[in-house]
Amino acid sequence: MNAITILYIVMGVVGILFVVAVVGSFPRHHVRPPNWIEVAIGAVTNFFDTLGVGSFAPTVSLFKFFKLVPDEKIPGTLNVGHTLPTIAEAVIFILIISVDPLTLISLIAAAVAGAWLGAGLVARWPRRNVQIAMGIALVVAAVIFVMKTKQVNVFPSTGGSALALVGTRLWIGIAVNFALGALMTIGIGLYAPCFILVSFLGLDIKAAFPIMMGSCAFLMPIASLRFVKFDAYSLAASFGLSLGGVPAVIVAALIVKSMDINVVEWLVVGVVLFAAYTMLRSAIREHKAASDYAATPESFSG
């Protein structure tokens, strides 16, 4: 039995535990079929998630626009609803994009370990400072990435067509993905920085897809179990996300597989800049909200 087969088995076990937990929560919910809007949101957001854009931010925006889920249940609904599509992404991309098993499993394990072992440390960091630092870093990285594309070619590309990391580069990849996994615990997405990491380590840029999808396929089901335990999610909306999401993942994965590498590179630039924008915007909004709160008379009352 090879390493990839074992990875699939473990992923399957985690997925089954997740499904059993969700089904077991049915008696505690008022069960209704998902409506077409919830299914459509699942299809659209997971389609673009498969392209590397991410699904959480657009899902939150659409939930709020259509007033589908109470604010307090949005985090749980995101995790529960997007778990099965994310597992589907991981299964498909690990199958269609051949990455060295040691590289793939090491980076996935590092992200998972980072999310659990690094959560306590990272949770104490000022969220706004991390958002600003990551936002600026991603902008700089995107500019450098553009400069080394074949169309611009300001200096020799550090990217390549390799599908394996060895020696120092492997250890750098493990260390950085550990940090990225830890940052996920405060809402810093893994996709965009993972794209940059893969490129600068000399891997084929498409290798980022199985690495980042595989990482989230292990993190999300486990995180979802907490929301399921406390019924802190909308069952119908979650089911809608999954129902629309899994078929959309299959369609989008076929598109990514057939994409020209130059198209993928420019897609990555767009994803990275979008992630930088959302991080910086969130930091500004949170700072403004804190300032407004501090300026109210009630904030000075004892």
C-alpha positions in Angstrom: 0.0 0.0 0.0 1.6 3.3 -1.1 1.6 6.6 0.7 -1.1 8.2 -1.4 -3.5 5.3 -0.9 -3.0 5.7 2.9 -3.6 9.4 2.6 -6.9 8.7 0.8 -7.9 6.1 3.5 -7.2 8.6 6.3 -9.1 11.3 4.4 -12.0 8.9 3.9 -12.1 8.0 7.6 -12.1 11.7 8.6 -14.9 12.3 6.0 -17.0 9.5 7.3 -16.7 10.7 10.9 -17.8 14.1 9.8 -20.9 12.7 7.9 -21.9 10.5 10.9 -21.7 13.5 13.2 -23.8 15.6 10.9 -26.4 12.9 10.4 -26.5 12.3 14.2 -27.4 16.0 14.7 -30.6 15.7 12.5 -33.0 15.1 15.4 -31.8 18.4 17.0 -32.7 20.4 13.9 -35.8 21.5 12.2 -34.9 19.7 9.0 -36.0 21.4 5.7 -34.7 20.9 2.1 -32.2 23.6 1.0 -33.7 26.2 -1.3 -32.3 26.9 -4.8 -30.4 30.0 -3.6 -28.4 28.0 -1.1 -27.6 25.3 -3.7 -26.6 28.0 -6.2 -24.3 29.7 -3.6 -22.7 26.3 -3.0 -22.1 25.8 -6.7 -20.7 29.3 -7.5 -18.5 29.6 -4.4 -17.0 26.1 -4.7 -16.4 26.5 -8.4 -14.2 29.5 -7.7 -12.7 27.9 -4.6 -11.5 25.1 -6.9 -9.8 27.7 -9.0 -8.0 28.9 -5.8 -10.1 32.0 -5.1 -11.5 30.7 -1.8 -15.1 30.1 -0.8 -15.6 31.6 2.7 -15.6 35.3 1.9 -18.0 35.2 -1.0 -20.3 32.8 0.9 -20.5 35.2 3.8 -21.3 38.1 1.5 -24.1 36.1 -0.3 -25.5 34.8 3.0 -25.8 38.4 4.3 -27.2 39.7 1.0 -30.0 37.1 0.9 -30.4 37.0 4.8 -30.2 33.2 4.8 -28.3 32.4 7.9 -28.1 34.2 11.3 -24.7 35.9 11.9 -23.9 33.6 14.9 -24.3 30.5 12.7 -22.4 31.6 9.7 -18.9 30.3 10.8 -20.3 26.9 11.5 -22.3 26.8 8.3 -19.2 27.7 6.3 -17.2 24.9 7.7 -19.9 22.3 7.6 -21.2 23.2 4.2 -17.9 23.5 2.4 -16.3 20.4 4.0 -17.5 17.8 1.5 -16.7 19.9 -1.6 -13.2 20.6 -0.2 -12.7 16.8 0.4 -13.8 16.3 -3.2 -11.3 19.0 -4.4 -8.5 17.2 -2.5 -9.4 13.7 -3.9 -9.5 15.0 -7.5 -6.4 17.2 -7.4 -4.3 14.6 -5.7 -5.4 12.2 -8.4 -5.0 14.4 -11.5 -1.8 16.4 -10.4 1.1 14.1 -9.6 3.1 15.6 -6.7 5.9 13.6 -5.0 4.2 11.8 -2.1 6.8 12.9 0.5 6.4 16.5 -0.5 2.6 16.3 -0.6 2.1 14.5 2.7 4.8 16.5 4.5 3.3 19.9 3.6 -0.3 18.7 4.3 0.8 17.3 7.7 2.7 20.6 8.5 -0.4 22.7 7.8 -2.6 20.4 10.0 0.0 20.5 12.8 0.3 24.2 12.5 -3.5 24.6 12.8 -3.5 22.6 16.1 -0.1 23.1 17.7 0.3 26.7 16.6 -3.3 27.8 17.3 -2.6 28.8 20.9 0.4 31.0 20.0 -1.1 32.6 16.9 -4.4 33.3 18.7 -2.6 35.8 20.9 -1.2 37.8 18.0 -2.9 41.1 17.2 -5.2 40.0 14.3 -5.1 43.4 12.7 -1.3 43.5 12.6 -1.2 40.1 11.1 -3.7 41.1 8.4 -1.7 44.2 7.5 1.6 42.4 7.4 0.2 39.5 5.3 -1.7 41.9 3.0 1.4 43.9 2.2 3.5 40.8 1.9 1.1 39.3 -0.6 1.1 42.5 -2.7 4.9 42.5 -2.8 4.9 38.8 -3.7 2.4 39.3 -6.5 4.5 42.0 -8.0 7.6 39.8 -7.9 5.6 36.9 -9.3 4.5 39.1 -12.2 8.1 40.2 -12.8 9.2 36.6 -13.2 6.5 35.4 -15.6 7.5 34.6 -19.1 5.6 37.6 -20.4 7.5 40.1 -18.2 10.7 38.2 -17.4 12.5 41.0 -15.5 14.7 38.5 -13.8 15.0 34.7 -14.0 12.0 32.8 -12.7 12.4 30.9 -9.4 9.4 28.8 -10.3 9.7 25.7 -12.4 8.2 22.4 -13.4 9.4 20.3 -10.4 6.9 18.2 -8.6 9.1 17.3 -5.6 11.0 19.2 -2.9 14.2 17.9 -1.4 16.7 18.9 1.2 16.5 22.5 2.4 13.6 23.4 0.2 11.5 20.7 1.6 12.2 21.9 5.2 11.5 25.5 4.2 8.2 24.3 2.7 7.3 22.4 5.9 8.1 25.3 8.1 6.2 27.8 6.0 3.1 25.6 5.6 3.1 25.0 9.4 2.9 28.7 9.8 0.2 29.1 7.2 -1.8 26.3 9.0 -1.5 28.3 12.3 -2.6 31.5 10.6 -5.7 29.8 9.4 -6.9 29.8 13.0 -7.3 33.6 12.9 -8.9 33.7 9.5 -5.9 34.2 7.3 -6.5 32.0 4.2 -4.0 29.4 3.1 -4.6 29.4 -0.6 -2.9 32.6 -1.8 0.3 32.3 0.3 0.5 28.6 -0.6 0.5 29.6 -4.3 3.5 31.9 -3.7 5.3 29.4 -1.5 5.1 26.7 -4.2 6.3 29.1 -6.9 9.3 30.4 -5.0 10.3 26.9 -4.0 10.6 26.0 -7.7 7.6 23.6 -7.9 5.1 23.6 -10.8 2.5 26.2 -9.8 -0.3 23.6 -10.3 1.3 21.6 -7.4 -0.3 24.1 -5.1 -3.7 22.7 -5.7 -3.4 19.3 -4.2 -1.3 20.7 -1.3 -3.7 23.4 -0.3 -6.8 21.4 -1.0 -5.4 18.4 0.9 -4.5 20.6 3.9 -8.0 22.0 4.1 -9.6 18.6 3.6 -8.1 17.5 6.9 -8.6 20.7 8.8 -12.2 21.5 7.9 -14.0 18.3 8.9 -12.3 18.3 12.3 -13.1 22.0 12.9 -16.7 21.3 11.8 -17.2 18.7 14.5 -17.2 21.4 17.1 -19.9 23.4 15.3 -22.0 20.2 14.9 -21.6 19.3 18.5 -23.1 22.6 19.7 -25.6 22.9 16.8 -23.9 26.2 15.8 -24.7 25.9 12.1 -27.7 25.9 9.7 -28.3 22.4 8.5 -30.3 23.3 5.5 -27.9 26.0 4.3 -24.9 23.6 4.9 -26.7 20.9 2.9 -27.3 23.4 0.1 -23.6 24.4 -0.1 -22.6 20.7 -0.3 -25.3 19.8 -2.8 -24.3 22.5 -5.2 -20.6 22.5 -4.4 -19.5 18.9 -5.1 -20.6 18.9 -8.8 -19.2 22.4 -9.3 -15.8 21.2 -7.9 -15.7 18.4 -10.5 -16.4 20.8 -13.4 -13.9 23.4 -12.2 -11.2 20.8 -11.6 -11.4 19.7 -15.2 -10.9 23.3 -16.2 -7.8 23.8 -14.0 -6.3 20.5 -15.3 -6.6 21.7 -18.9 -5.5 25.3 -18.3 -2.3 26.5 -20.0 0.4 27.3 -17.3 0.5 30.9 -18.3 -3.2 31.3 -17.6 -2.7 29.6 -14.2 0.1 32.0 -13.4 -2.1 35.1 -14.1 -5.0 33.4 -12.2 -2.6 33.1 -9.2 -1.7 36.8 -9.5 -5.4 37.7 -9.3 -6.0 35.4 -6.4 -3.1 36.8 -4.4 -4.0 40.4 -5.0 -7.7 39.7 -4.1 -6.5 38.0 -0.9 -4.3 41.0 -0.1 -7.2 43.4 -0.7 -9.6 41.5 1.5 -7.0 41.3 4.4 -6.2 45.0 4.2 -9.9 45.9 4.0 -10.7 43.8 7.0 -7.9 45.4 9.0 -9.1 48.9 8.1 -12.7 48.0 9.0 -11.9 46.4 12.3 -9.7 49.4 13.2 -12.6 51.7 12.3 -15.1 49.6 14.3 -12.8 49.7 17.3 -12.3 53.4 17.0 -16.0 54.1 16.8 -16.6 51.9 19.8 -14.0 53.7 21.8 -15.4 57.1 20.9 -18.9 56.3 22.2 -19.9 57.6 25.7 -20.9 54.1 26.8 -17.4 52.9 26.3 -16.2 55.1 29.1 -18.8 54.0 31.6 -17.8 51.9 34.5 
